[in-house]
Amino acid sequence: MNVPVAPSAAAATTPDYQRFDAGHVVLQSGRTFRHMQLAYKTFGQLNADKSNVIVYPSSYAAQHTDIQFMVREGGALDPSKYFIVMINLFGNGLSSSPSNTPWPDVGTRYPNVTYFDAVQVQKRMLAELWGIERVALVYGWSMGGMQAYHWAALFPDAVERIAVLCGSARCAPHNQVFIESAGHALTADPGFRDGVFTERPVRGFRAMGRVYAGWALSQTFYRREMWRELGASSLEDYLVTAWETTFARRDPADLMAQFWTWKHGDISANALYGGDLPKALSAIRARTLLMPGDHDLYFQVDDNRAEMEHLRNAELKPIPSVWGHRAGNPLNSAEDRTFIETHVKELLACPNPMLSA
């Protein structure tokens, strides 16, 4: 069901997105997520044969407004050519999340959502709202890229292409270490007690931001003092203004819920593949574009290179950028954006790539 979002009392304008009510959804864990809702925004028009669909899921802590800058006429995600469905990942504060889920599924009783759970609802939404059964491309950065991988592995006959930017098919051990370090910085706040946040974790937000700053951007970025290009007057000024505030705009429980999803990301962790990652990768029929950042500290090129051994129809195009993980979301780098869009356009220009069984 397509549910228009009512404006909040504090909002000056009507929100620019809608919600899909998925009803009661039984998760991989066996828990039932009641009244599960998916927030989405669309761009462009669906063509007659429904062959121009691009799915663009959100990344960690991001909402559609944070990533929609990649949608523009003349770009790879061109709304004059494609029907683009931007989907807010569960836990981001717009789709169902700890911050908006009612009793009794609150606090430690919140039902954790896997990528498997998420893409199942996403696919159902496309079918129920628009009758879409196949998509031309799933495009995503970071957690969005991991969702793209899940789409291709779980629905091999429904996905023609995927573009995975700074993402992987399984969350690597070192990536998990990063998630643990950032999450523990947040929950070390004195406001976190007995598994729940009892007050706004100001110190936790600041600590998490500083931990994250050391991972999200490369050593070269800092050595060259590239933070000056972003308007910071010193390194300390950059850490305070850019990183201590980055995650404070989100609910802390939402941040932890998405960390859980990210850490447990694995396209083979389901009954279909039984934990066999090579089997899951080999089942992907979509033309696959892997674009890791060559300076990314937690989604490494080597992870994608290992995946290439099992993919049928894939290209590995590392982004040559000192912006680290942020290279895949090139808000502040025109050079990285040009590189990404050039290769995604090439991917979309390929004829229907679905391979015969």
Secondary structure, DSSP 8 states (H G I E B T S, - for coil): -EEE----TT-SS--S-EEEEEEEEE-TTS-EEEEEEEEEEEES---TTS--EEEEE--TT--HHHHGGGB-TTSSB-TTT-EEEEE--TTSSSSS-TTT--TTS-GGG-----HHHHHHHHHHHHHHHH----BSEEEEETHHHHHHHHHHHH-TTTBSEEEEES--SB--HHHHHHHHHHHHHHHTSTTEETTEE-S--HHHHHHHHHHHHHHHS-HHHHHTTGGGGGT-SSHHHHIIIIITTTTTTS-HHHHHHHHHHHHT-BTT-STTTTT-HHHHHHT--SEEEEE-BTT-SSS-HHHHHHHHTT-SSEEE--B--TTGGGGGS-TT-HHHHHHHHHHHHHHHHS-------
